[in-house]
Amino acid sequence: MGQGVFRKELIDYWHGCAISQCHLTWMLVASHIKPWKDADNKERLDAYNGLLLLPNYDKLFDTGYISFDQNGRIMYSRLLDKVDRETIGLTNDLHLVKLDERHLRYLKYHNENCFLDV
């Protein structure tokens, strides 16, 4: 319920992938920063609890292998091998194309509860 609205709001906000700026919105995934299962009803529909991502980024983010710091720079889990990162084109200079202070509490949650920083 409401996921179509959430996706549209993310498309309107990001105008493409939040990392690569890819504009092929038909293939981008509307991803929650604080997972749906952990969020309350307001958080589930809050556009600032969302990233519009290419499927490879979405999978890595949802499974905790990547996250973003409070400046929007990408962070990699130690479980994600450097060779694998290079193979799929993940570099240390990747970052969110923009970041609003309203994203920060959700990123903090993701970093503390979802990111595999073992």
C-alpha positions in Angstrom: 0.0 0.0 0.0 1.5 3.3 -1.0 4.6 1.9 -2.7 3.6 3.4 -6.1 3.4 6.8 -4.5 6.7 6.2 -2.8 8.4 5.2 -6.0 7.0 8.3 -7.9 8.2 10.6 -5.1 11.7 9.1 -5.4 11.7 9.5 -9.2 10.6 13.1 -8.7 13.3 13.7 -6.1 16.3 11.9 -7.6 15.5 12.1 -11.3 17.5 8.9 -11.8 19.8 6.6 -9.8 20.9 8.3 -6.6 24.5 7.1 -7.3 25.0 6.9 -11.1 22.3 9.3 -12.2 21.1 6.7 -14.7 17.8 8.0 -16.1 16.3 4.7 -17.1 13.7 4.9 -14.3 11.9 1.8 -15.6 14.8 -0.3 -14.3 15.5 1.6 -11.0 14.4 0.2 -7.7 12.8 2.3 -5.0 14.8 1.2 -2.0 14.0 2.1 1.6 17.0 3.2 3.7 15.3 2.1 7.0 13.8 -1.2 5.9 10.1 -1.4 5.4 9.8 -4.1 8.1 11.5 -1.8 10.7 9.8 1.4 9.7 6.5 2.8 11.0 3.8 3.8 8.5 5.0 7.4 8.2 8.6 6.3 7.6 7.5 3.8 5.0 6.2 6.6 2.8 8.8 9.3 3.6 10.7 10.1 0.4 13.7 10.9 2.6 13.7 7.2 3.7 14.4 6.3 0.1 17.0 5.9 -2.6 16.3 5.2 -6.2 19.0 2.7 -7.3 20.1 0.5 -10.1 19.4 -3.1 -9.2 23.0 -4.0 -8.4 23.3 -1.1 -6.0 19.9 -1.9 -4.5 20.9 -5.5 -3.8 24.1 -4.5 -2.2 22.4 -1.8 -0.1 19.5 -4.0 1.0 21.8 -6.8 2.1 24.1 -4.5 4.0 27.2 -4.8 1.8 27.2 -1.0 1.1 25.9 2.0 2.9 26.6 5.7 2.9 28.2 7.9 5.5 26.7 11.2 6.8 28.3 13.0 3.8 26.8 10.6 1.2 30.1 8.8 0.5 29.9 5.1 -0.1 31.0 2.6 2.5 31.9 -1.0 1.8 31.4 -3.9 4.1 34.6 -5.8 4.8 32.7 -8.8 3.6 32.7 -7.4 0.1 36.0 -8.4 -1.5 38.1 -5.7 -3.3 38.3 -7.9 -6.4 34.6 -8.3 -6.5 34.1 -4.5 -6.1 36.4 -3.9 -9.0 34.7 -6.5 -11.1 31.3 -4.8 -10.8 32.7 -1.3 -11.1 32.5 -0.2 -7.5 35.0 2.5 -6.8 35.8 4.5 -3.6 34.6 7.8 -5.2 31.0 6.7 -5.5 28.5 8.9 -3.5 24.9 9.9 -3.4 24.3 12.7 -6.0 22.6 14.8 -3.3 21.9 14.5 0.3 19.4 16.3 2.5 19.6 16.5 6.3 16.3 14.6 6.4 18.1 11.5 5.0 20.6 11.5 7.8 18.6 9.8 10.5 17.7 7.0 8.1 21.3 6.6 7.0 22.3 6.4 10.7 19.8 3.7 11.2 21.0 1.8 8.2 24.6 2.1 9.3 23.9 0.9 12.8 21.4 -1.9 12.0 21.8 -3.0 8.4 25.4 -2.4 7.3 27.6 -5.5 7.6 30.5 -3.7 9.2 32.0 -6.7 11.0 
